[in-house]
């Protein structure tokens, strides 16, 4: 089997380091325990832990692409790595892991190395037509916020991670009469999302109605998802999604502002769909803060906060190098039509 590797960044030999896609020689390093490591947990990673070595091996065999990338920093006596995972069916990636090995006195700081690694990841993403990069940065790693800022990432909201700690949710109270999500609900869920979500967040996430579809099949590295809705098919008041994996279950929900009093009934329904003793998490955005009190009464307790960051990449556009500049062209004689004038013509 032959491998083709792309060296993305090679610095001056006086500086003595290189950044490139993962190679067979890097795998031994990535199997070791890193000196320092940062995980940027998203919904899927809470349910199914990200395996650094396995993912690097996959990137080696399939090549770093829109589906995922592993980049390695190499310097005498020091190694570091960064990984980004693609989002299914969308031109987007999540930066999920940063690690460092070796180093010490006389070497660059971890922050300096991770800046260089993520810079290469951003360049690679643009070359692979990835349009947006995301990162869920824990408040415990606030010192990394400046690195992301310098790379062009901007915060678009905060997220609270809650874990079910008790009391026992089954207290003989009512459950919301939810029904399984179907393809016909995609637009109604998207409209509910638009009602709840600030415009800045909508612009950053760039969702469309089909993004709410539940996958018909699940890949080997993607956690299974289920969803339920409540209300008329064209006018939903709640949508609940459950992502399950070998480590935990993760709930996310949308509740219409006029129906916030049903949030505990909706969550009780979701908890009733879980039939094992794995941890249960709930992700709540800061603009859903009014739901925090009733959710806490149900037994969910905050365990951390994340700053959600995104970056719009520069995507390469292919154009013909030779333009027919000498061909005669007819200049438009009339005024350029506007939306309003087109409407008047139609009448």
PENOR-V354653 format. One record per residue. PSI is psi in radians with two decimals (999 if undefined). OMEGA is omega in whole degrees, -180 to 180 (999 if undefined). D_FIRST is the distance of its C-alpha to the first C-alpha in Angstrom with 2 decimals. Layout:
PSI	OMEGA	D_FIRST
PSI	OMEGA	D_FIRST
This chain:
2.33	179	0.00
2.62	-179	3.79
2.54	176	6.76
2.14	-175	10.24
2.51	-179	13.20
2.03	176	16.77
1.94	-174	19.57
-0.73	-178	22.43
2.19	173	25.22
2.03	-177	25.81
2.97	176	29.32
2.40	-177	31.63
-0.41	177	30.77
-0.53	178	34.20
-0.44	169	33.14
0.52	177	30.02
2.86	-178	27.68
2.54	173	24.64
2.28	-178	23.46
2.95	173	19.98
2.70	-176	17.48
2.47	179	15.98
2.92	179	13.35
-0.60	-180	11.98
-0.30	-180	15.21
-0.31	-173	17.33
-0.65	179	16.55
-0.72	178	18.95
-0.77	-174	21.63
-0.22	175	21.31
-0.32	-178	21.87
2.85	176	25.16
2.19	-177	28.41
2.69	175	29.12
-0.68	175	32.41
2.61	-176	33.22
2.48	177	31.78
2.20	175	33.06
2.35	178	32.29
1.51	-170	33.38
2.24	169	34.06
-3.06	-176	34.21
-0.81	-177	35.32
-0.63	-178	31.97
-0.50	175	31.29
-0.63	-179	34.70
-0.68	-178	33.92
1.86	-176	30.31
2.47	178	29.43
2.24	180	26.52
1.91	-174	23.93
-0.84	-176	22.72
-0.82	-179	19.80
-0.70	-180	18.58
-0.68	178	18.96
-0.70	178	17.14
-0.72	178	14.09
-0.76	178	14.39
-0.60	178	14.82
-0.78	-176	11.69
-0.68	-176	9.53
-0.26	-176	11.92
2.47	175	13.19
2.21	-172	16.81
-2.87	178	18.97
-0.41	179	22.40
-0.30	180	21.49
2.75	-178	20.98
2.49	172	20.14
2.12	178	19.81
2.49	-174	21.11
2.36	175	21.66
2.26	-178	24.56
2.18	175	24.25
2.74	-178	27.37
2.03	178	28.65
0.11	-178	29.49
2.49	174	28.59
2.70	175	25.81
2.78	-177	26.23
2.68	174	24.34
2.47	-179	25.25
2.48	176	23.91
2.40	-177	25.01
2.32	180	24.69
2.64	176	25.26
2.34	-173	28.28
2.11	174	27.87
0.11	-179	28.99
2.59	180	30.33
1.04	-173	29.25
2.71	176	29.71
2.64	172	28.08
2.23	170	29.58
2.12	-169	29.11
-0.33	-174	28.96
2.43	172	28.24
2.34	-180	28.97
2.80	180	28.54
2.49	-179	29.30
2.45	177	28.67
-2.61	-180	30.81
-2.78	-177	33.06
-2.59	-177	36.82
2.32	-179	39.60
-0.15	177	38.74
2.79	175	35.68
2.77	177	35.78
2.81	177	36.77
-0.70	-179	34.39
-0.72	179	36.00
-0.75	-178	35.29
-0.76	180	31.61
-0.58	175	31.21
-0.82	-179	33.05
-0.70	179	30.57
-0.82	-179	27.57
-0.51	174	29.20
-0.75	177	30.21
-0.67	177	26.59
-0.73	-180	25.83
-0.72	179	28.77
-0.81	180	27.67
-0.70	-180	24.16
-0.79	178	25.88
-0.69	179	28.13
-0.46	179	25.37
0.27	176	23.76
0.54	169	27.24
2.17	-173	28.02
-0.49	-177	31.81
2.46	175	32.89
2.47	-178	31.81
2.73	176	33.64
2.34	176	34.35
1.69	-171	36.66
2.09	179	38.10
2.56	177	40.23
-0.33	177	43.67
-0.35	-179	42.86
0.75	-177	40.54
-0.45	-179	43.07
-0.36	179	42.30
-0.20	-177	38.96
-0.66	-179	40.88
-0.60	177	41.69
-0.83	180	38.04
-0.66	180	37.36
-0.78	-179	40.60
-0.42	178	39.69
-0.01	177	36.38
0.16	176	38.43
2.53	178	38.25
2.50	177	41.52
2.44	179	42.87
-0.25	171	43.96
2.99	173	45.24
2.66	-180	45.41
2.36	177	44.18
2.28	176	45.72
2.12	180	43.68
2.61	179	45.98
2.46	180	45.52
2.03	-177	47.71
-0.14	-174	49.85
2.97	7	52.73
3.09	178	55.42
2.19	-175	54.57
-0.43	-175	54.08
1.58	-177	55.71
0.41	177	59.35
0.39	-180	60.70
3.09	-173	60.52
2.67	173	59.47
2.53	177	55.99
2.40	-179	55.21
1.18	-177	55.11
2.79	179	51.59
2.74	-177	49.62
2.48	177	45.90
2.43	177	44.41
2.98	-178	43.77
-0.55	-178	42.44
-0.21	-179	46.05
-0.07	-173	46.42
-0.85	-177	43.79
-0.68	180	46.36
-0.67	177	48.96
-0.73	180	46.59
-0.66	178	45.66
-0.66	176	49.38
-0.74	176	50.07
-0.75	179	47.34
-0.55	178	49.05
-0.62	-174	52.41
-0.61	-164	51.28
2.29	176	48.82
2.66	-177	50.01
-0.64	-180	49.10
-0.73	179	47.15
-0.72	179	44.82
-0.70	179	44.50
-0.69	-179	43.56
-0.68	-176	40.91
-0.40	173	39.32
0.80	-179	39.71
2.65	172	39.76
2.99	-172	40.76
-0.69	-176	42.07
-0.28	179	38.86
-0.27	180	37.22
-0.06	179	39.48
2.40	173	38.03
2.40	-179	36.63
2.42	178	33.10
-0.57	177	33.20
2.73	-180	29.96
2.32	174	28.30
2.94	-175	24.64
-0.39	-178	23.21
0.19	-178	23.92
2.33	-178	27.25
2.44	179	30.54
2.56	-179	32.81
2.50	173	35.82
2.74	-179	39.27
2.69	179	42.22
2.72	-178	45.95
2.86	180	48.69
2.33	-179	52.47
-3.12	177	55.05
2.61	-178	55.54
-0.58	-178	52.47
-0.10	-176	53.48
1.30	-177	54.77
2.60	176	52.81
-0.18	179	54.18
2.56	174	51.23
2.33	-176	47.51
2.38	179	45.60
2.42	-179	41.86
2.10	175	40.25
2.15	-175	36.64
2.57	179	35.79
-3.07	-178	33.06
-0.29	-178	32.73
-0.56	-173	34.54
3.02	171	37.28
2.48	-178	38.88
2.18	179	39.50
2.44	168	42.39
2.60	-176	43.09
2.70	172	46.19
2.20	180	48.23
2.24	178	52.02
2.43	-178	54.54
-0.49	180	56.91
-0.02	-176	59.89
0.55	-177	58.45
-0.37	-177	57.42
-0.18	-180	59.70
0.09	-173	57.38
-0.69	-180	54.40
-0.63	177	55.05
-0.68	179	55.46
-0.78	-179	52.15
-0.63	176	50.35
-0.68	176	52.12
-0.82	-179	50.81
-0.74	179	47.23
-0.50	178	47.68
-0.25	178	49.03
-0.05	-178	45.66
2.23	-174	44.02
0.49	175	44.38
-3.05	-175	42.78
0.40	177	43.54
2.79	176	40.65
2.58	177	41.59
2.18	179	42.76
2.73	175	42.42
2.28	178	44.11
2.21	-176	43.19
2.22	178	46.24
2.76	-178	46.56
-0.51	179	49.44
-0.01	172	51.19
0.37	-173	51.40
-0.48	-180	53.31
-0.23	178	56.40
-0.17	-172	54.46
-0.72	-177	53.85
-0.93	179	57.24
-0.56	179	57.17
-0.68	178	53.53
-0.64	178	54.47
-0.45	180	57.33
-0.27	178	54.84
-0.01	177	53.09
2.29	-179	50.28
2.39	179	50.36
2.36	176	48.63
-0.09	179	46.06
2.86	176	44.71
2.59	-180	44.68
2.49	168	41.95
2.13	180	42.17
2.11	-174	40.09
2.67	175	38.75
2.77	178	37.10
2.28	173	36.08
2.14	-176	35.99
2.89	173	33.13
1.94	-176	33.38
2.30	179	31.32
2.31	177	30.42
2.18	-180	32.43
2.27	177	31.56
2.65	177	34.65
2.39	-178	35.40
-0.44	-180	36.07
2.09	179	39.02
2.50	-180	41.83
1.16	-174	44.67
-0.45	-176	47.18
-0.09	180	49.66
2.37	178	49.93
2.40	180	53.30
2.47	177	53.24
2.27	180	56.10
2.47	177	57.06
2.35	-178	57.89
-0.65	-177	61.66
3.03	178	62.15
2.65	178	61.29
2.24	-177	57.82
2.57	175	58.17
3.00	180	57.87
-0.72	-178	57.27
-0.70	-180	61.00
-0.59	176	61.95
-0.66	178	59.49
-0.64	179	61.17
-0.67	178	64.58
-0.65	-179	63.53
-0.54	179	62.37
999	999	65.83
